[in-house]
Amino acid sequence: MTNQPDSRMKVIYHEAMTDYCPPPGLFDCLPSDLLEIQMTQPERPEKLVNTASVLKRGPIGQHLDWDTARSASDEEILAFHTDSYLDRLKKAAENGEYLSASTYIYPPSLKAMYLAAGASIEAARAVISGDYKMAYALVRPPGHHAQPNEADGYCFVNNLGLAVHEALNAGYKRVAVVDWDVHHGNGTQEGFYDRDDVLTISLHMNHGSWGEGHLQTGEVDEVGKGDGEGNNLNLPLPMGAGDHAYKLTMERCVGPALRKFKPDLIFCANGQDANAFDPNGRQSVSMAGFYEMACQLKALADELCGGKIVMTQEGGYNPTYAPYCAHSIVEGLLGLPMELEDPLAFYPNDLEGGERAVEELIARHPLL
Ligand SMILES: [Zn+2]
């Protein structure tokens, strides 16, 4: 047991974030009459409950300090979102409403939304204050699809966006976001698209845009605009990319971009839905792959910004494997060996395909 700040992480959580459950649906679609047995959407409480228990009961448990989340204020949420949007959310929650086929809001999810936002701001504060080098807002609902004026993909409020604003308001001059959720962090991209002080990087499955509320493509040519031109780095990877492609992307794209940008704080949108068993992703990343990415991010944070990383929980829809992946990520970030064994087999990696994809990305973005 050690108490050096390098080997401890603050985790902010609240059980009420597991008190809501989405209505039945067929992934991004409404329920189907063809099905005899309807299932709920995969964004369910079990993943968060299990992530909390694996982190508490696994080898990493002794390195974590837990705190209870508080609700954010409306004013804090307005750092990223518009007034009219927040009013719309509150009104929609009163009687329960679908904001998209996969994104349903009602009173318990509204309550969780305020707690997730508050937890994320407090995670930023834990690092800003110097008390911790790393903090993890273990939250639900996720946030990285929420745009300033649009709900999307289970997300209502961009939790990480609020944490970024907290850091900027505290005097940080240049901050970077690394989003390794399997889906494009379109909401975060949208919120900081014209900023010269926020670098947004997203590694994701090459899924393109979806629906009227999600027009961003996640392609490499979405580079930012105005003062932010060049400060948005999309890294779409082919289906089934696997551990090797993610490792290469971190090494060849994320590392060089962060070194050029020189952030004084790094944020991580920590989704585990790139894992090999996720119902919403196809990227075949294993626990060892996530561990490697976390080690790479820690090394970059140590090199560039005194090791400071603020994380928010994003997607991850296999309620057993995603929590194990979260554990290996935390082990990597804290610079500890990967002690927890992978309980599941993983798929073979497409080594050559991953290398080709990374070379193509490097050829196409001005930061690389
Ligand atoms: Zn996702």
Residues whose N, C-alpha, C, O or C-beta is under 5 A from the ligand:
A	BS01	ZN	D181 V182 H183 G271 D273 G315
